Amino acid sequence: MEHEIFIIDDETDLLDTVKDIFKNEREYRFKGIRTETIENALKNIPELFIIHEDTAQKPVLELCKQIRADEDNSITPIIVVSSNYDKQHRLDILECAVEYFIIKPIDRDYIFHTIKNIVRLLNTNRRVSPLTGLPGNVQIHAELKKRLANRDEFAVLYFDLDNFKAYNDVYGFVKGDEIIKFTARTILKHVNESESEESFVGHIGGDDFVAIIDNNKYEEVCQDIIAEFDAKVEDYFTEEDAKRGYIEVANRKNIIEQFPLTSISIGVVAVETKRFHNILEIGEVGAQIKHIAKTIMGSSYAIDRRKND
């Protein structure tokens, strides 16, 4: 994967130095940006901005605020390189949500590892759901592969919300995000309370979650999650909708349709030694059993207990 880093430098001394430091790191691409072209640079959303204060034609605080004010770059890391030693100046810059202030003359090893560590942290964070803070698909796959390789016996729980699209259509995506976060908290709470050794909860995306727990504790966990979900999900509806037990949504033909309140479906795959050869097979069975759970009205769970042939 190539990492694109923009260096705001109205001369080329910093750009040339950093390129030389990273000459053996082919996946890093550094591009020099003049202050007058920063608006165009913002549109490209690099992984990292480095500002050379000594050559910038705008005050560095103004540049930092300009980057942070851009919606697409509001969380893009910034490094400021400067020969200004004044402590208050450095604090003013750091208060603009700038990650690092590096004082010149540049220590080649220091800036090398600073840039590498920021990029590593970015790649790590991309594997985590920004909404729930739970591990994403990369870690989910790694966990399943590890357990298969170790020939562990375990259960995989696949979670999905019912009538969630209708909820988003009525209440909007912001409210929908709140239900997703509530779902994550509920799953995490009861998986942790199960005292399952090396339990794991991941966020596949949207309203889809996965949990991995010991093979003999999954049914109680499913029951506890459903009980709490059903008891508290009404808090995310208006009193009127919660009381009547459904919401009304106009379809594409402008015909009003009724949808039950959001519920949760859980498909459970009991993984026994040698039953599955890879995680794709587990996922296929998980999708099938979760579909069965979703055919049942309201919150429910279904379990695949098939044994080895």
PyMOL commands that set and color helices and strands:
alter all, ss='L'
color gray80, all
select helices_A, chain A and resi 13-21+35-44+60-69+71-73+87-94+108-126+137-149+164-171+173-193+218-236+239-244+279-294
alter helices_A, ss='H'
color red, helices_A
select strands_A, chain A and resi 3-8+28-33+48-52+78-82+100-103+154-162+200-205+208-214+246-250+256-260+263-271+300-304
alter strands_A, ss='S'
color yellow, strands_A
deselect
rebuild
show_as cartoon
